[in-house]
Amino acid sequence: MSQALIESFRQGHQSILTSIDQIQRVSRSYIQAKPLLRLLHEKIIEHLARQDATMMNRLQDFYHEDRESRKMLEFLSHDLKDIKVKFLIFYDKHSGEVLDLNARSFPKDFQDFVQEVLDRFNTEEEYLFPLIAKLPSS
């Protein structure tokens, strides 16, 4: 189960990175990027949903006597909330249907957002995956 969960995360990472690459190729054309942004939005929502309360509670229960791991899980939870807020802010700014008022700032905003996503992926691989790997199969 734990290896399957880690593999699911890795597939999610790869799927999101593929979408990011597609958007970066057309990032100067806001009109071309917009449909791809919708697809990326769905992929990120799906990825973030993997880190639901059930998974985090399972990890907390397993590591209830390991203070260092509990602190790491607390950090991961706060970091997850932070990336969700940044995700919502980015998409609120760049998914408007009426006017594309933010088209000029899109390339830089997208690059900043991508860096946040990449940082989160690195955090997941470095800290979350080892915690998940130790979970017993259920």
C-alpha positions as CSV (number, residue, x, y, z in Angstrom):
1,M,0.0,0.0,0.0
2,S,2.7,2.5,1.0
3,Q,4.7,1.9,-2.2
4,A,1.5,2.2,-4.3
5,L,0.8,5.5,-2.6
6,I,4.3,6.8,-3.3
7,E,4.0,5.7,-6.9
8,S,0.7,7.5,-7.1
9,F,2.4,10.7,-5.9
10,R,5.2,10.3,-8.4
11,Q,2.7,9.8,-11.3
12,G,0.9,12.9,-10.1
13,H,4.2,14.8,-10.0
14,Q,5.0,13.7,-13.6
15,S,1.5,14.5,-14.9
16,I,1.7,18.0,-13.4
17,L,5.3,18.6,-14.7
18,T,4.1,17.6,-18.2
19,S,1.3,20.1,-18.0
20,I,3.7,22.8,-16.7
21,D,6.1,22.1,-19.6
22,Q,3.2,22.5,-22.1
23,I,2.2,25.8,-20.6
24,Q,5.7,27.1,-20.5
25,R,6.0,26.6,-24.2
26,V,3.1,29.0,-24.8
27,S,3.4,31.1,-21.7
28,R,3.8,34.3,-23.7
29,S,0.4,33.7,-25.3
30,Y,-2.2,34.0,-22.5
31,I,-4.9,32.8,-24.9
32,Q,-3.1,29.6,-25.7
33,A,-2.1,29.0,-22.1
34,K,-5.6,29.4,-20.6
35,P,-7.0,26.0,-21.8
36,L,-3.9,24.3,-20.5
37,L,-4.2,26.1,-17.2
38,R,-7.6,24.5,-16.7
39,L,-6.1,21.1,-17.2
40,L,-3.3,21.9,-14.8
41,H,-5.8,23.1,-12.3
42,E,-7.5,19.7,-12.3
43,K,-4.3,17.8,-12.0
44,I,-3.1,19.9,-9.0
45,I,-6.5,19.5,-7.3
46,E,-6.3,15.7,-7.8
47,H,-2.7,15.7,-6.5
48,L,-3.5,17.8,-3.4
49,A,-6.5,15.5,-2.7
50,R,-4.1,12.6,-2.2
51,Q,-2.9,14.3,0.9
52,D,-6.2,14.2,2.6
53,A,-7.1,14.0,6.3
54,T,-7.3,10.2,6.2
55,M,-3.7,9.8,5.0
56,M,-2.4,12.4,7.4
57,N,-4.2,10.9,10.3
58,R,-2.8,7.5,9.4
59,L,0.7,8.9,9.4
60,Q,0.0,10.7,12.7
61,D,-1.2,7.5,14.3
62,F,1.7,5.5,13.0
63,Y,4.3,8.0,14.2
64,H,2.5,9.0,17.5
65,E,5.6,8.1,19.6
66,D,8.2,9.5,17.2
67,R,8.4,13.2,18.1
68,E,10.7,14.1,15.2
69,S,8.4,12.5,12.6
70,R,5.3,14.1,14.2
71,K,7.0,17.5,13.9
72,M,7.8,16.8,10.2
73,L,4.1,15.8,9.6
74,E,3.1,19.1,11.2
75,F,5.4,21.0,9.0
76,L,4.1,19.1,5.9
77,S,0.5,19.9,6.9
78,H,1.3,23.6,7.2
79,D,3.3,23.6,4.0
80,L,0.4,21.9,2.2
81,K,-2.0,24.7,3.4
82,D,0.5,27.3,2.2
83,I,0.7,25.8,-1.3
84,K,-3.1,25.5,-1.4
85,V,-3.4,29.2,-0.7
86,K,-0.8,30.1,-3.3
87,F,-2.7,27.8,-5.8
88,L,-6.0,29.5,-5.1
89,I,-4.5,33.0,-5.4
90,F,-2.8,32.2,-8.7
91,Y,-5.9,30.6,-10.2
92,D,-8.1,33.4,-8.9
93,K,-5.9,35.9,-10.7
94,H,-5.4,33.9,-13.9
95,S,-8.6,32.0,-14.6
96,G,-11.0,34.9,-15.2
97,E,-13.3,34.4,-18.1
98,V,-14.6,37.9,-18.6
99,L,-11.4,40.0,-19.1
100,D,-7.8,39.0,-19.2
101,L,-6.7,41.9,-17.1
102,N,-3.7,39.9,-15.8
103,A,-2.4,38.6,-19.1
104,R,0.7,40.8,-19.0
105,S,1.7,39.5,-15.6
106,F,1.0,35.9,-16.4
107,P,4.5,34.7,-17.5
108,K,6.1,35.9,-14.3
109,D,3.2,34.8,-12.1
110,F,3.3,31.4,-13.7
111,Q,7.0,31.0,-13.2
112,D,6.7,32.0,-9.5
113,F,3.8,29.6,-9.1
114,V,5.8,26.8,-10.8
115,Q,8.7,27.3,-8.5
116,E,6.3,26.9,-5.5
117,V,5.0,23.7,-7.0
118,L,8.5,22.4,-7.6
119,D,9.5,23.2,-4.1
120,R,6.5,21.3,-2.7
121,F,7.4,18.3,-4.9
122,N,10.9,18.3,-3.5
123,T,9.6,18.5,0.0
124,E,7.3,15.6,-0.6
125,E,10.0,13.5,-2.1
126,E,12.5,14.3,0.6
127,Y,10.3,14.2,3.7
128,L,6.8,12.8,3.0
129,F,7.8,9.8,0.9
130,P,10.2,8.3,3.5
131,L,7.4,8.7,6.1
132,I,4.9,6.9,3.9
133,A,7.4,4.2,3.0
134,K,7.5,3.0,6.6
135,L,3.8,2.6,6.9
136,P,2.6,-0.9,7.1
137,S,0.3,-2.2,4.4
138,S,-3.3,-2.2,5.5
